[in-house]
Structures are given as structure tokens and as C-alpha cells.
Amino acid sequence: MSNAIARLEALTKAPPKDPAERLNIYNAARKLVVATEDPFNTICRVNGSPMILTFAQVASDLGLFQKLAEASLPLSSASLADSTGANPLLLSRILRFLASNDMITETGEDAFTASGVTRTLARPGFRAGIAHTFLAIMPCLQATPKFLADTGYVNPTDVLHSPFQIAHKTDKPSYAWAMGQPKLMEDFNLWMAEQHQGQRTWLDVFDFAGHVDGSSAETLVFVDVGGGIGQQCALIKTVFPHLPGRVVLQDQPFVLPHAIPTDGVEKLSFDFWTEQPLKDARIYYMRNILEDYPDDKAITIIANTLPAMTSDSILIIDEMIIPNRGASSRSTLQDMTMMTSLASTERTERQWDTLLDRAGLRTLQKTAYNAATGESIIVTVPK
Ligand SMILES: C[S@@+](CC[C@H](N)C(=O)[O-])C[C@H]1O[C@@H](n2cnc3c(N)ncnc32)[C@H](O)[C@@H]1O
């Protein structure tokens, strides 16, 4: 036993650098925590999770993670009180909580330094992620149990009728509501950018250049249906700056003015409940669109695209695929976020296969480009 503990301690001090090896050890360690915890540890873990988020938000508001990350020596609650203006006794309680929950390191009595976790939480994208979850998602979670009880525990599928509307006292879908909340949108966009920073993209697993080979200036090469603020169009222009042909961002009229300005990207207001007006594109692309709808509605969106497709066209669906068994907590977390804030759903591989078959599509390629999240592309053609 002491040998096992010594090996675990050695791993704690020098975790492997290889991401896949780290993930394996992380998953095994999580199982070990659960296998060895007593009932009070269990209840602390379960009941403590909203408090961890709440005090991460407070620490972030006070800039505690940044101050600790920038300090070369341990800081006390008194010194942090000086630089934040917060009461030292209040700070000492918050710092103790953060340390006991592994967000900062306690090096002595009332002395704290940054750990790797602190430095992560100090990054602007993670600060924004905490704020987004605390301010936009947490109120939805609070509203969820009653919402599900009141609606007889049916699977939420109406974007206008979800815990989100109750939590934020709105009758708008969350995207439309968020457009009127500039600070929230800023945090959301920072958080999305952070999550994708340095990660592989779908262009790493799809032969884009090969598929659009032979295109001319008039060729419609890429139509991003419901492309939001146009990150994927911008990515294509960055990766293939000399690509001839038209790249079109389609979304609702109130979204397009927020699009990232990208040279050579056309913006076209389009409602995907109507037939696709742009015919014969090489690639129609839908990222995080079908997850927002139950199967029948998702099939309608696809059906509105099929008449535009020719034998040169493909439809790429870029979405999370949850494995049929053994889903990661990261993907199920995302699924619950979708359910409570958008009445939408992530799908398992089997659910995707069934949906696309019903929609009249044949799958040519199905590849994950982010193993940790299950983000994948499904390349399809009409059957
Ligand atoms: C989850 S976001 C995905 C955005 C983008 N594809 C991405 O992956 O970042 C869904 C997008 O669908 C757009 N949308 C919703 N209803 C639409 C409609 N009827 N027609 C076109 N776009 C729509 C929203 O405005 C939003 O930009």
C-alpha cells in the first residue's frame, strides 16, 4: 500500500506531459477518488460544487487568481486586502475555502501561492468561462428541477420553453436574449475562443483543399448554415488565404451585424426553416445547429438543404458525438447545459446514425477531431 501511495505522490509531483497519458491517469484518479471516499466526502463533493463555482466567481471578481499568479512570494489575506479593498477576515475565509478546494495553494498559516489550477483560472478565457457559467447557466440550473416537474419530465425540445426563459425572465430564445447583453456576449465569445485555442479543428481531419479542388472565383465553395459570428468562415480564409471561390456566412439578420469582419466572406441573411437558396455549393456546413432541435425539426433543416445539393455537393455536420457507452463527464456536462439553457441535445453515435438515415443522408466520413470533447465531423451526401 505504501508503495502505491508513493507512486501516486510521485505522479502528483511530476504528471506525464503527453496529453493522452495525462487523460488516462486523470480518469483513473477520478475513479480512485470515488472508490475511496466516505459518504461525507461524497456529499461534500456533490453539495460543494455550486459553492466552488460561486467562490471562483467571487475570487475572479476580486482578481485573486491573477494577483496570486503574478506574485513571486506567498501572499497573506492582509496583503490581498490591501490590494483588493476587501475585508481581511472575509478574504481569509475565502482564501481558506479556495485552498481546501485545490484552487490555490496554502504554503503556511495565512500564506497562499498560485498552483497550476490558479494560473488556469487566472487566464482571461477561463475567467470568462466562470462568469458565463455563473451568470448565464447557473440560474437555469436553479430553475431546472421545477421546470422538469411542471412539464411532467418530458425531454425539453422547445427553445422558447426551457429553464432558460424562467431563469432569465424572458420569452426570447437564449441566443436572441444574449445579443442584448454585451458583457455576457463578450464573456461567451472569450470562453468559446479559449476552449478552441490551440485545439485541432475539423480542417485537421477533412481534406478541404482536395474537396474544393478545381474551383473558380464563381464556385460556391463553402456555405456555413447558421454560422453565427463566422468563426469557421474566418478559419477557412486563414488556412486557405488564396482559395478561389465564394465563402458565405448565413444566419439570421440580427446576428450577421455581429460577424467577425473577414475579407472575402459574404454575409447572407437566411432562415433555415426555408429552402436553401444557394444552389450547387461544394460544401454545406452546419456546426452546432442540429443539436438545437429534436429529430423531426433537424430533419426539416436537412430537407431544406437537399434540393440545393448536386452531385458535387456534400453536407458536413460538425457536432459532438457521444459514444454509445462510456460518455465522458465533459460531454454529458455539455449535454445538460444544452438541455437547461437551450432545450437542445447532444446525440450519441447511434442517435446520429438514426437521424441521418431518416433524413435521407449517407455518411462518407465520421471523424472526431477532439478526442476529449467528442467534437466530430460527419460528412454526408444524399442517399
Ligand atoms: C449554436 S449556434 C451555432 C453557431 C455556429 N454555427 C457555431 O458553431 O459557432 C446556432 C446558430 O443558429 C442560428 N439560427 C437560429 N435559428 C436560425 C434560423 N431559423 N435560420 C438561420 N440561422 C438560425 C443562430 O442565430 C446561431 O447563430
The ligand as an SDF file (V2000), in Angstrom:
LIG
                    3D

 27 29  0  0  0  0  0  0  0  0999 V2000
  -25.4380   27.1200  -31.5420 C   0  0  0  0  0  0  0  0  0  0  0  0
  -25.2970   28.4800  -32.6130 S   0  0  0  0  0  0  0  0  0  0  0  0
  -24.0650   27.8710  -33.7010 C   0  0  0  0  0  0  0  0  0  0  0  0
  -23.3380   28.9480  -34.4000 C   0  0  0  0  0  0  0  0  0  0  0  0
  -22.1580   28.4800  -35.2600 C   0  0  0  0  0  0  0  0  0  0  0  0
  -22.5580   27.5150  -36.2580 N   0  0  0  0  0  0  0  0  0  0  0  0
  -21.0650   27.9380  -34.3930 C   0  0  0  0  0  0  0  0  0  0  0  0
  -20.8240   26.7300  -34.3990 O   0  0  0  0  0  0  0  0  0  0  0  0
  -20.4390   28.7280  -33.6570 O   0  0  0  0  0  0  0  0  0  0  0  0
  -26.7790   28.3480  -33.5970 C   0  0  0  0  0  0  0  0  0  0  0  0
  -26.8750   29.3910  -34.6730 C   0  0  0  0  0  0  0  0  0  0  0  0
  -28.0460   29.1500  -35.4530 O   0  0  0  0  0  0  0  0  0  0  0  0
  -28.6020   30.4050  -35.7800 C   0  0  0  0  0  0  0  0  0  0  0  0
  -30.0240   30.2540  -36.1110 N   0  0  0  0  0  0  0  0  0  0  0  0
  -31.0390   30.0030  -35.2620 C   0  0  0  0  0  0  0  0  0  0  0  0
  -32.2030   29.9340  -35.9370 N   0  0  0  0  0  0  0  0  0  0  0  0
  -31.9030   30.1600  -37.2530 C   0  0  0  0  0  0  0  0  0  0  0  0
  -32.6870   30.2090  -38.4400 C   0  0  0  0  0  0  0  0  0  0  0  0
  -34.0080   29.9930  -38.4100 N   0  0  0  0  0  0  0  0  0  0  0  0
  -32.0490   30.4140  -39.6010 N   0  0  0  0  0  0  0  0  0  0  0  0
  -30.6980   30.6140  -39.6440 C   0  0  0  0  0  0  0  0  0  0  0  0
  -29.9140   30.5920  -38.5560 N   0  0  0  0  0  0  0  0  0  0  0  0
  -30.5010   30.3600  -37.3650 C   0  0  0  0  0  0  0  0  0  0  0  0
  -28.3800   31.2080  -34.5310 C   0  0  0  0  0  0  0  0  0  0  0  0
  -28.5200   32.6000  -34.7670 O   0  0  0  0  0  0  0  0  0  0  0  0
  -26.9830   30.7960  -34.1310 C   0  0  0  0  0  0  0  0  0  0  0  0
  -26.0080   31.6070  -34.7320 O   0  0  0  0  0  0  0  0  0  0  0  0
  1  2  1  0
  2  3  1  0
  2 10  1  0
  3  4  1  0
  4  5  1  0
  5  6  1  0
  5  7  1  0
  7  8  2  0
  7  9  1  0
 10 11  1  0
 11 12  1  0
 11 26  1  0
 12 13  1  0
 13 14  1  0
 13 24  1  0
 14 15  1  0
 14 23  1  0
 15 16  2  0
 16 17  1  0
 17 18  1  0
 17 23  2  0
 18 19  1  0
 18 20  2  0
 20 21  1  0
 21 22  2  0
 22 23  1  0
 24 25  1  0
 24 26  1  0
 26 27  1  0
M  CHG  2   2   1   9  -1
M  END
$$$$
